[in-house]
Amino acid sequence: MSEPIVLPARLDGKELNALAPSLTAACTGGQLQLDASQVTHMGALAAQIFIAAARAQRAQGGTLEISAISDRASSQLGMMGLS
């Protein structure tokens, strides 16, 4: 397993545009870990990107794990039905 990708505090359009290429490049199978400990805002677009990355990982026999998720980000995912 490689080092986790540390996610920025705000996962909105601007930050996701910067994050998407590195996340896509990291989806090579194996175990991919995202560190969400600093996340204070996670919108629907972020959830959509993470679901796509998880599917890409699974298609290659790998996994994607979001670890250390903040209470606020967890609550936001819950409001979207993704807890």
JOVEN-V857852 format. One line per field, one symbol per residue. ss: DSSP state (h for helix, s for strand, l for the rest). phi: phi as a letter, one per 20 degrees, with the letter a starting at -180 (. if undefined). A space follows every 10 residues. Layout:
# JOVEN-V857852
ss->???
phi->???
This chain:
# JOVEN-V857852
ss->llllssllls slhhhhhhhh hhhhhhllll ssssslllll sslhhhhhhh hhhhhhhhhl llssssslll hhhhhhhhhl lll
phi->.effeeeffd dcgfffffeg ffffffecnm ddddedfefd bcefffgfff fffffffffd ndcccddlff gffffffffe nce
